Amino acid sequence: MNFKPIAGIDVGKFFSEIAILSPSNKVVARMKINHDSYTDVKRAIELLKKVEKDFGSRPSIVMESTGHYHKILSHSLCKFGYEVSIINPIQTDSIKNIGIRKVKNDKIDAQKIALLHRFQELETTNIPNEDIECLKSLCRQYYKLSDELTAYKNRLISIVDQLMLNFKDVFPDICSKTAIAVLEEYPTPTTIIKADKDKLVSIIKGNSRKSLEWATAKYELLVLKAKEFEHLSVNNTANVTMLTVYISMVKNLQDSLTKIVKAIHQLIDNDLSKDVPVISPTLELLQSIPGIGFLTAATIIAEIGDFSAFSKPKKLVAYFGIDPSVMQSGEFTGTRNKMSKRGSRLLRRVLYTTALANIRTKRNSEPCNPVLMDFYERKSQSKPKKVALGAVMHKLVYIIFAVLRDKKPFELRTPEEHAKMLTRKHTAA
């Protein structure tokens, strides 16, 4: 049992409530901390110091992970040398019914958070590395904007379909640079038909960077398709206006994604120039694994953070959220259990795409990862394909763990070769 005083903090957007419990679980102090007031933070520090003096032990501090609102206060407390536990809202939800009366407010929630720490002995969170935190923020924003870009591309395609459904017969990728340049100048079949040939050919040639012959052929095909669809086109003011709006949004989001990727590269370059680089060595190790590129590796590093927190592969599997849920009560044991999905959603996303990359073939028909592809094919014979893919994801997490633990690049080995290597090591030992 933890007999230290504990400070529970319920985090809000503009302020937080702190409740400090004595070793006997009595509330000895409460306080409201405004997030924009350094004076309030110093008063909270003085209160924690007074409790430490009264009970002869430094209080443990625990707060709920509440969006980005907890970060200012947690960083301030860490700078003053206090250990802070950041806990998942799922954990705090488990203690909401500790009292019989139906009472919920910030002061009570702060007390319950402190009690949760007392009962469950939660581990403290290390002070995050600033570069890792920066990388995490950049990677998360990249995927958020990427999802927005996909949504606007779909909306753009829906408008183009109404204006000229057979436009994709000329430009299969409607969101390509050339297609967007054409649509910006000539949004309807009528404007395409009336367009100056030399100007339209020049737009196609300049944006595609291909030959004049190719651009002329595209122009002729485009005019032909425009004439075919001219009388079917829904070229009203709304569609033409929204086409312009969606093109603008797509271009802005593409530019934003480019800026984020440049910022990530700059962050890596700055880390590489340091005496003791933190990100760069791990990035190279992860990129040695088939299917993991620069951005995927950066995302894994950002989301995992301090790898020393994972003592065994199963903990990393659980952090990815691909560990099986458990359904057991009395003599009943569930056998149709799904992934828990309690870990990082972004980690599962990049892990899924990495698994798909490992079970496909290259252009020369050679498998990208023959070992995992063979494993997937054997699993698929007795299991549904999604279950087999989940097994591949599980294998990949074990590979990531081994690479980061041993600090050695990935080596492709068959299960038989790996077993022989382990036997030789045990024999030598």
C-alpha positions in Angstrom: 0.0 0.0 0.0 1.2 3.5 -0.8 1.3 5.6 2.4 2.5 8.8 0.7 0.2 11.8 0.4 -1.3 12.0 -3.1 -2.5 15.0 -5.1 -5.2 14.3 -7.6 -5.9 16.9 -10.3 -9.0 17.1 -12.4 -8.1 18.9 -15.6 -10.4 21.4 -17.4 -9.8 23.6 -20.4 -9.0 26.9 -18.5 -8.5 25.6 -14.9 -7.8 22.5 -12.9 -8.9 21.4 -9.4 -6.3 19.8 -7.1 -7.2 17.7 -4.1 -4.4 16.4 -1.8 -5.1 13.3 0.3 -3.2 12.4 3.5 -1.8 8.9 4.0 -5.2 8.0 5.7 -7.1 9.3 2.6 -8.5 12.4 4.2 -8.6 15.6 2.0 -6.0 17.9 3.6 -6.0 20.6 0.9 -7.9 21.8 -2.2 -7.1 24.5 -4.7 -8.2 25.8 -8.1 -5.3 26.4 -10.6 -5.9 28.7 -13.5 -3.9 27.5 -16.5 -2.9 31.0 -17.5 -1.7 32.1 -14.1 1.9 31.4 -13.1 1.0 32.7 -9.6 -1.5 29.9 -9.2 1.1 27.3 -10.2 3.6 28.7 -7.6 0.8 28.6 -5.0 0.1 25.0 -5.8 3.9 24.2 -5.5 4.0 25.9 -2.1 0.9 23.9 -1.0 2.6 20.6 -2.1 5.8 21.6 -0.2 3.7 22.3 2.9 2.1 18.8 2.7 5.5 17.3 2.2 6.8 19.0 5.3 3.7 18.0 7.3 3.8 14.3 6.4 7.6 13.9 5.8 7.1 12.6 2.3 6.8 14.2 -1.2 3.3 13.9 -2.6 2.7 11.8 -5.7 0.8 13.7 -8.4 -1.8 12.1 -10.7 -3.9 13.7 -13.4 -6.1 12.6 -16.2 -5.0 12.8 -19.9 -7.5 15.4 -21.1 -6.7 16.4 -24.7 -3.8 18.9 -24.7 -5.1 20.7 -21.6 -3.1 18.8 -19.1 0.2 19.4 -20.8 0.8 23.0 -19.5 0.3 22.0 -15.8 2.1 18.6 -16.1 5.2 20.2 -17.6 5.2 23.0 -15.0 5.0 20.4 -12.1 7.8 18.3 -13.7 10.1 21.3 -13.9 9.7 21.8 -10.2 10.9 18.2 -9.7 7.6 16.4 -9.0 6.7 13.0 -10.4 3.5 13.1 -12.4 1.3 10.2 -13.4 -0.8 10.8 -16.5 -3.6 8.3 -16.6 -6.1 7.2 -19.2 -9.7 8.5 -18.9 -10.8 4.8 -19.1 -9.0 4.2 -15.8 -10.7 7.2 -14.0 -14.1 6.1 -15.3 -13.7 2.8 -13.4 -13.9 4.6 -10.1 -16.8 7.0 -10.8 -19.2 4.9 -8.7 -17.0 4.7 -5.6 -19.6 6.9 -3.7 -23.3 5.9 -3.3 -24.6 9.5 -3.9 -24.7 10.7 -7.4 -22.4 13.6 -7.1 -20.1 14.8 -9.8 -18.0 18.0 -9.8 -14.4 19.0 -10.3 -13.5 18.8 -6.6 -15.0 15.3 -6.2 -13.3 14.1 -9.5 -9.9 15.3 -8.3 -10.4 13.3 -5.0 -11.4 10.2 -7.0 -8.4 10.5 -9.2 -6.1 10.6 -6.1 -7.9 7.5 -4.7 -7.5 5.7 -8.0 -3.7 6.2 -7.7 -3.8 5.0 -4.1 -5.7 1.8 -5.0 -3.9 0.9 -8.3 -0.4 2.1 -7.6 -0.1 3.8 -11.0 3.4 4.2 -12.5 4.8 7.7 -12.9 5.3 9.2 -16.4 8.8 10.3 -17.3 9.4 13.9 -18.4 8.9 13.6 -22.2 11.7 14.4 -24.5 10.9 17.7 -26.2 12.0 16.5 -29.7 9.8 13.3 -29.3 6.8 15.5 -28.2 7.4 17.8 -31.2 7.6 14.8 -33.6 4.5 13.3 -32.1 2.6 16.5 -32.6 3.8 16.8 -36.2 3.0 13.2 -37.1 -0.5 13.4 -35.6 -1.3 16.6 -37.5 0.0 15.0 -40.7 -2.5 12.1 -40.5 -5.3 14.4 -39.4 -4.7 16.7 -42.5 -4.2 13.6 -44.6 -7.7 12.4 -43.7 -9.2 15.8 -44.4 -7.4 15.8 -47.8 -9.0 12.4 -48.6 -12.4 13.8 -47.7 -12.1 16.9 -49.9 -10.7 14.8 -52.8 -13.9 12.6 -52.6 -16.0 15.8 -52.6 -14.1 17.1 -55.5 -14.6 13.9 -57.5 -18.4 14.0 -56.8 -18.6 17.5 -58.3 -16.5 16.6 -61.3 -18.7 13.5 -61.9 -21.7 15.9 -62.2 -20.0 18.4 -64.4 -18.2 15.8 -66.7 -18.5 12.2 -65.7 -16.2 11.0 -68.4 -13.4 13.4 -67.4 -11.7 10.5 -65.6 -11.4 8.7 -69.0 -8.9 11.5 -69.9 -7.3 11.9 -66.5 -7.8 8.8 -64.3 -6.5 10.7 -61.2 -8.8 13.7 -61.0 -6.7 15.1 -58.2 -3.4 15.0 -60.1 -1.6 18.3 -60.8 -2.5 18.3 -64.5 -6.2 17.5 -64.0 -6.6 20.2 -61.3 -4.9 22.8 -63.5 -7.3 22.0 -66.4 -10.4 22.1 -64.1 -9.3 25.4 -62.6 -9.3 27.1 -66.1 -12.1 25.0 -67.8 -14.6 23.6 -65.2 -17.3 22.6 -67.6 -17.5 20.7 -71.0 -18.7 23.9 -72.7 -15.6 25.8 -71.6 -13.3 23.0 -72.7 -14.9 22.9 -76.1 -14.5 26.7 -76.5 -11.0 26.8 -75.1 -8.0 28.0 -77.1 -6.2 24.9 -78.3 -2.7 26.2 -77.8 -3.4 27.5 -74.3 -5.0 24.2 -73.1 -2.3 22.1 -74.7 0.3 24.3 -72.9 -1.4 23.8 -69.5 -1.5 20.0 -70.0 2.2 19.9 -71.2 3.5 22.3 -68.5 1.9 20.5 -65.5 2.5 17.0 -66.8 6.1 17.7 -67.9 5.5 15.4 -70.9 6.0 15.8 -74.6 4.0 18.0 -76.9 2.6 15.0 -78.7 1.3 13.5 -75.5 -0.3 16.8 -74.4 -1.9 17.2 -77.9 -3.4 13.7 -77.8 -4.8 14.4 -74.3 -6.3 17.6 -75.6 -8.0 15.9 -78.5 -9.4 13.2 -76.2 -10.6 15.8 -73.7 -12.5 17.7 -76.3 -14.0 14.5 -77.7 -15.3 13.5 -74.2 -16.5 17.0 -73.5 -18.6 17.0 -76.6 -20.1 13.6 -75.7 -21.1 14.8 -72.2 -22.0 18.5 -72.9 -25.7 18.0 -72.9 -25.7 15.8 -69.8 -23.6 18.2 -67.7 -25.1 19.6 -64.5 -23.1 22.8 -64.8 -25.1 25.1 -62.5 -23.6 27.9 -60.4 -23.5 25.7 -57.2 -21.4 23.0 -58.8 -19.0 25.4 -60.5 -18.5 27.3 -57.3 -18.0 24.3 -55.1 -15.5 22.9 -57.7 -13.4 26.0 -57.2 -13.7 25.8 -53.4 -12.8 22.1 -53.3 -9.8 22.6 -55.6 -8.6 25.4 -53.3 -9.0 23.2 -50.2 -7.1 20.2 -51.9 -4.2 22.4 -52.9 -4.0 24.1 -49.5 -4.0 20.7 -47.7 -1.4 19.3 -50.0 0.9 22.3 -49.3 0.3 22.0 -45.6 1.3 18.3 -45.7 4.4 19.2 -47.6 5.3 21.7 -44.9 4.8 19.2 -42.1 7.0 16.6 -43.8 9.7 19.2 -44.3 9.4 20.1 -40.6 9.8 16.4 -39.6 12.9 16.1 -41.8 14.3 19.3 -40.2 13.7 17.9 -36.7 15.5 14.7 -37.6 18.4 16.6 -39.1 18.7 18.7 -35.9 18.7 15.6 -33.8 21.4 14.0 -35.9 23.7 17.0 -35.3 23.5 16.6 -31.5 26.2 14.9 -29.5 23.8 12.2 -28.4 21.0 11.8 -31.0 17.8 10.4 -29.7 15.6 9.9 -32.8 17.9 9.3 -35.7 19.5 6.0 -34.7 16.0 4.5 -33.9 14.7 5.8 -37.2 17.3 4.0 -39.2 16.7 0.7 -37.3 13.0 0.8 -37.9 13.5 1.7 -41.6 15.4 -1.6 -42.0 12.2 -3.5 -41.5 10.3 -4.2 -44.8 7.3 -2.0 -45.3 8.4 0.7 -42.9 9.3 4.0 -44.6 10.4 7.3 -43.2 7.1 8.6 -42.1 5.9 5.3 -40.6 9.2 5.0 -38.7 8.8 8.6 -37.4 5.2 7.9 -36.3 6.2 4.7 -34.4 9.0 6.6 -32.6 6.7 9.5 -31.7 3.9 7.3 -30.4 6.0 4.8 -28.5 8.2 7.5 -26.8 10.4 5.9 -24.2 11.0 2.4 -25.3 12.5 1.4 -21.9 9.0 1.4 -20.6 8.3 -1.9 -22.4 10.1 -4.8 -20.7 8.6 -7.5 -22.9 6.9 -7.8 -26.4 3.5 -8.4 -24.9 3.5 -4.9 -23.3 4.3 -3.3 -26.7 1.5 -5.5 -28.3 -0.9 -4.1 -25.8 0.3 -0.5 -26.4 -0.4 -1.0 -30.1 -3.9 -2.2 -29.0 -3.8 -5.5 -30.9 -3.8 -7.7 -27.9 -7.0 -9.9 -27.6 -9.7 -8.9 -25.3 -10.5 -11.4 -22.5 -14.0 -12.7 -21.8 -14.1 -15.0 -18.8 -16.6 -15.5 -15.9 -16.9 -18.5 -13.7 -16.6 -21.6 -15.8 -17.2 -19.7 -19.1 -14.3 -18.7 -21.2 -15.0 -16.7 -24.4 -13.3 -18.0 -27.6 -14.4 -15.3 -30.1 -12.5 -12.4 -28.7 -11.6 -9.3 -30.8 -8.7 -6.9 -30.5 -8.8 -4.8 -27.4 -8.0 -1.6 -29.4 -7.1 0.2 -26.2 -3.7 1.4 -27.4 -2.7 4.1 -29.9 -5.1 4.3 -32.9 -2.3 5.8 -35.0 0.1 3.0 -34.2 -2.6 0.5 -35.4 -3.1 2.5 -38.5 0.6 2.5 -39.6 1.0 -1.2 -38.4 -1.9 -2.2 -40.7 -0.4 -0.5 -43.7 3.0 -2.1 -42.9 1.4 -5.6 -42.6 -0.2 -5.1 -46.0 3.1 -4.1 -47.5 4.7 -7.2 -46.1 2.3 -9.6 -47.7 2.3 -8.2 -51.3 4.7 -8.8 -54.2 7.0 -6.4 -56.0 6.8 -5.5 -59.6 9.0 -8.5 -60.5 6.5 -10.8 -58.7 9.0 -11.4 -55.8 7.4 -11.2 -52.3 8.4 -8.1 -50.2 8.8 -10.3 -47.1 8.7 -14.0 -48.1 8.7 -15.2 -44.5 5.6 -13.1 -43.4 3.9 -13.7 -46.8 4.3 -17.5 -46.3 3.0 -17.1 -42.7 0.0 -15.2 -43.9 -0.8 -17.7 -46.6 -0.6 -20.6 -44.2 -2.8 -18.8 -41.7 -5.3 -17.9 -44.4 -5.9 -21.6 -45.1 -7.6 -22.1 -41.7 -8.5 -18.6 -40.7 -10.4 -15.6 -42.3 -8.0 -13.2 -44.1 -8.5 -10.4 -41.6 -7.6 -12.8 -38.7 -4.5 -13.8 -40.7 -3.6 -10.2 -41.3 -4.0 -9.5 -37.5 -1.5 -12.4 -36.9 0.9 -10.7 -39.3 0.5 -7.4 -37.4 1.3 -9.3 -34.2 4.4 -10.7 -35.7 5.5 -7.3 -36.8 5.3 -5.8 -33.3 7.5 -8.6 -32.1 10.0 -7.7 -34.9 9.9 -4.0 -33.9 10.5 -4.9 -30.3 13.5 -7.1 -31.1 15.0 -4.5 -33.4 14.7 -1.7 -30.8 15.8 -4.0 -27.9 18.9 -5.3 -29.6 19.6 -2.0 -31.4 20.4 -4.0 -34.6 19.0 -3.7 -38.1 16.4 -6.2 -39.2 17.6 -9.4 -40.7 15.3 -11.6 -42.8 15.4 -15.2 -41.5 13.2 -18.2 -41.9 11.8 -19.7 -38.7 14.1 -22.7 -39.1 17.2 -20.4 -39.5 16.1 -18.4 -36.4 15.7 -21.6 -34.4 19.2 -22.8 -35.4 20.7 -19.5 -34.4 19.1 -19.6 -31.0 20.3 -23.2 -30.5 23.8 -22.2 -31.3 23.6 -19.2 -28.8 22.3 -21.5 -26.0 24.9 -24.1 -26.7 27.7 -21.5 -26.6 26.2 -20.1 -23.3 
